[in-house]
């Protein structure tokens, strides 16, 4: 899942070198933290959060194949 989020995020932003993805296992499931440059936050979130929602939907669909729960958090 980490690689999927990283590839999608890097294709969206102007500064792909500043994209960082951290994957952590918790009791609730897998948490994926996506960090981008401050200038690129709007591009990752999108208008009214549409791009962020789409990213979470794609990751959720990919995780459901393995019966896993994945949470995507976008941080600056």
C-alpha positions, 0 to 999 in steps of 0.5 A: 500500500505504501508504494501505491500511495507514494506513486499517486502522490508523486504524480500529483505534486510539483515537488515529488522529492519532498513526498514522504510516506510512512506505514505503521501497523496499529491495533486498528489496522495499517496507518499510512502517513503522507507528507508533502511540501506545504505548497503541494497540500492543495494539490493532494487534498483537492477542491472540497477534499475530492482528491484525498477522498479518491486516494483513500478510496483507491487504497481501501479497495486495494486493501480489501483484496487482502482483508486489511483495514488501511487509514490514509492520513495527509499531514504537512 
